[in-house]
Amino acid sequence: MDFLNTIDRYESEVRSYVRSFPTVFEKARGSWMYDIDGNAYLDFFAGASVLNYGHNHPELKRALIDYLEADNITHSLDMASVARAEFLKAFNDIILEPRGMNHRIQFPGPTGTNAVESALKIARKAKGRPGVIAFTNAFHGMTLGALSVTGNQFKRDGAGVPLSHTDSMPYDSYFGGDVDTIDYLDKLLTDGGSGVGHPAAVIVETIQAEGGVNVASGEWLQRLQDVCRRHDMLFMIDDIQTGNGRTGRFFSFEEYDLDPDVVTVSKSISGYGLPLALVLVKPEFDIWEPGEHNGTFRGFNPAMITAKRALELFWSDQRFSREVEAKGERMRRFLEGLTERYPQARGCVRGRGMMQAVEFAHKELAGAISKRAFAHNLVIETAGPDDETLKLLPPLTTEEKDLERGLEIIEQALIEAMGEFGLSTAEAAGQ
Ligand SMILES: *Cc1c(COP(=O)(O)O)cnc(C)c1O
């Protein structure tokens, strides 16, 4: 069978990544994916940060196989199960309690957008007001509520109905360095003539991963939290892509000493690519009636088995965090060196931990690099409103030699892409 042709023939036009990475994947292990012709691809995308611990991690796989083999329960709606109780205890003991968090754990449906929908409902119910503030270039998911707090016009237009009861405010540095966007927000919330009214909550990403790897400063986030407190609004962090160690610590907001009322978690929480999502909510805002929000696949038992094992393996001490920080710094130094070596590319480096990116002034460069990198067997994606940013998201477990290999391919692909656009690759003077 010609697999690609079959997919083209039968699958909806909506398919997208198969178009960027046109081969047929069959197997994967760690940071490597293998296609049906036996070609090996180094994965610097990691399922958009779903695979922070790599593909098919042997210990997570063992826990999953053992669980299934013994006829343990797979589906149980939200009835009590051993897997559920053990995951809740592990998440509390390994993640929440050591960080001084006493949040309750809600299982919405198993995707990120489900978690965001729950968060929006919680805020509206808790405050009895419909408005929610989101930010320029935010991405929170594809269902109507999540789309209403997402910036991208192409995605918003897909809704086909007005997306209402939200306001989009400028993110950190949206106008460059000179405009203080927290002062701007605070003024609009304070001024009875602003037209913004009194929203129930703010939802924010600490790094806008899909929106172009825009990094908010710790100070900006702290001041945003302060604005929420002063205006009686919930402070909600969407940590779906930035959490689970991507930026170094388990949560992306830890190093800034923030105290969000609601946190959404998904993507890498199962550790194995199995769907699972969480909403963490402070007890005083856990105002649900039983069953008021539900979902057939909430709290999928096999995903909770691998999730618990991943917490034990990677988060019982600080070692993994330190490794991620060291590799993140290596990626950062490499990209900064790259933009210095090839000034004509006019690249600007951004990121934290192992989410690092380069935005190019020439908007088509990032896409061309991704394409050429794939020809050299590296899977890497772009981000931002015009796909102008090359985004590096290797599994956090990537071995150093593989990390170096991927960085070399990026440089090679950059040189080729610059050639395609007639940009000089002559090195900067004095180098
Ligand atoms: C991926 C993502 C979502 C949506 O998750 P899905 O599982 O695709 O519904 C929401 N917020 C952020 C920040 C994400 O990266």
The ligand as an ORCA input file, in Angstrom:
! r2SCAN-3c Opt
* xyz 0 1
  C      -1.405     22.659     22.708
  C      -1.920     23.758     23.555
  C      -3.273     23.852     23.919
  C      -4.327     22.943     23.351
  O      -4.109     21.598     23.633
  P      -4.857     20.489     22.750
  O      -4.497     19.195     23.401
  O      -4.338     20.611     21.350
  O      -6.313     20.777     22.820
  C      -3.647     24.866     24.781
  N      -2.754     25.748     25.259
  C      -1.457     25.693     24.936
  C      -0.500     26.690     25.520
  C      -0.988     24.702     24.065
  O       0.298     24.675     23.703
*
